Every structure is written in structure tokens, then in C-alpha cells.
Amino acid sequence: MSHPRPALGLFAGIAAGLIASAAMAAFQSIAAKPFGQDGSDDDPATLKAADRVALATTGRQVPDAYRGQAGQAVHYLTGAALGGLYGVLTEYRPDAAAGFGSVYGVATSLLLDEATVPAAGLGSAPWDTDAATHAYGAAAHLVFGVALEGARSLLGGRQG
């Protein structure tokens, strides 16, 4: 059995998290309409988070010209952080890659969409959210998890 390599796991995970975030964004752009998610005027949670950071640091919301990029930055930074965590975790516990990353992907959906986002006031409570939105979030995070494991394993992360 090989020894854990946390630094490699971290860097492979961060890079894989960025790749998986791009895969998730691509899925969301294709799947939004079939899941009924293309008609909302409400800002996404990522943009609301960016606004909170901007308000805390500058006293102003993200300027209109940069709102799209700010939301994307939060999306990719979150994906990189989750990827880094996953990369280190799988170095010590290869079984964390169960289901080729799908278990981790679904866990991130539950942790973020169903718990953290509502608790932080960045989105609706789970019981105030329709089934299609739950399914859309779970499917998008499933794509994230599988893409994360695929990229991490190609980048030299520990194999289970």
C-alpha cells in the first residue's frame, strides 16, 4: 500500500476542482431549460456570496459590469476548495472516491445546496424549493463529483 501524499492530493484536487467546476457549469447551461431553471430573475447564490464579500470589503455590491464574472469566480473558487479537500481526503481514504466521485458529488449537493446556501441566507430553504430545482442541483453536483474524480485520477491522485 502506498503512503499518502497530501501535497500532491491537494494540488491535484484543486486543479481537478477547477476542471469539474467547468464541467458542472457546462452541464448547467445545457440542463437549465429541461429542468425548468432558465426563467428565474433571482441572482444565483454564487453572485449573492460575491456581493457579500464585496460589501464586507468595499462597502458596495459588485458593480454591474462585473456581476457575471464575480459569480463565476465564487463558483470556481468553491470548486477548487472542494477539489483540494477531496484530493487530500482521497490520499488518506481512497474509498472516499466511491462511485467514481459520485458519492462526493451528491454529498456536496447536500452540504451546499440543501444546508449551507439556505443557512447563509443565499437561497431558499429546502422545503420552499421545488423538486425540479433539487433534482437539477443534485444532477449538477453529480457531474461535478464524477468530473472531479476523473480529473484527479488523471492528474496523479492516489488510486483506490
N, C-alpha and C positions, 0 to 999 in steps of 0.2 A: 504494500500500500504506500503510495507516495505521500509526502508531507505537505501540509497546507502551505500555499504561497499567497498570503493575504495581499501583498502589494500587487502582484500580478492579477489576482482576483479583483481587486479594487479598480485597477486601470482597465482591465478587460471589461469589467461590469459597467464602468462609466461610458466607455466607447459603445458597448452593446446597448446601453440605455438610450444613447442618442440615436442609434440606428432603429431601435424598437419604437422610440417616440415618433420617428419619421414614418415607420410602418403603420403605427396607430393613427397618425394624422391622415395618411393616405386612405386607410380603411374608413375613417370617419367621413372624409369628403365623399367617398363612394356610397357609404351606407346611410348617411343622414336622411336622405329622401325616403328610402324604403322603410326606415324605422320611424318616419314621421318627425324628424328632428330638424327640419330645414326652415321652419317658419317662425321661430322664436325671435322676439325683439330683445329679450333679456341678454345681458352680457354673460359670456361664459365665466365659470369660476376662475379660470386662469387669469382673465382680464381683471376680475374683481380683486384677486390677490395682488396683481401688479399695481392696481390703484391703491391698495392698502399700503404697499411698500412705498410708493411714490408719495402718498400723503404723510407717512411717517418720516420720510427723509427730506422732502422738499416743501411739504405743506400744501401740495397741489396734486390733483389727479394726473394720470398720464395724458399728455397733450394728444388731441385728436389725431394728429399726423402720425403718431407712434403707437396707437392703441393696438392695432393688429400685431405688430412686432412684439409689444410688451407681453401680450397674452401668449404668443408663441414662445417667448423666452421663458416664461414660467413653466409652460408645458415641457420644454426641452430640459430645463434645469431640474424639474421634478423627475423626469425620466432618467436623467443622468444620476441623480441621487439614489433613486430606487434601483438602478442598474448597479451602481457601486456597492450598495448594500447586498444585493443579490450575488454579485461576484465574490465578495468576501464570504458571505454565508455558504455558498456552494463549495468554497475551498475547504471549509471545516465540516460541512454536512452535504455531501454530494446528493443525498436524497432530497434536498431542497429543490432540485431540478425536476421533481416528479412531474410526469405527464409532459415532458419536454418544455417545461416552463409554464404550462397552462395553470397549474395549481397556484403558482406565484402570481400569475396574471389575474386570476379570479380573486386572490387574496388582496391584491392592490385595489381592485374594484370595490371590494367590501370596505377596506380600510379608508380609501379616499372618497369615492362617490357616496357611499352609504353612511359613513361616520364622520370623517374629518371635514369634508366640504359643508355638510349641514351644521355641524357643531360650531364651525368658524363663521357661520352666517353667510357663506358664499353660495349657497344653493338651498333648495327646498328640502325639508325633512323627507325621509324615505316614504313615509305614509302619505305624503302630499304629492308624490311623484307617480306618474302613470307607469303601467307595466312596460310599455314600449321604450320609455326612457331608461328604465332599469335594464332591460334586455340590451339596448344599444350600448350602455356603459359597460355591461359585463362582456359583451362581444368585443368591444374595442380594447378592453384590458386583457382579454384572452389573446387577441392578436399581439398586444404588447408583450405578454409573457412568452409566447412561442417565438416571436422575433428576437426577444431578449436572449433566450436560451440558444437559439440558432447562432446569433452573432457572437455571444460569449464563448460558445464552444469552438467556433472558428478562430477566435482571437487568442486561443491558448488557455482558456479557463480549464479548471480541473474537470475531468470526465468522471461520471458516476460509476 
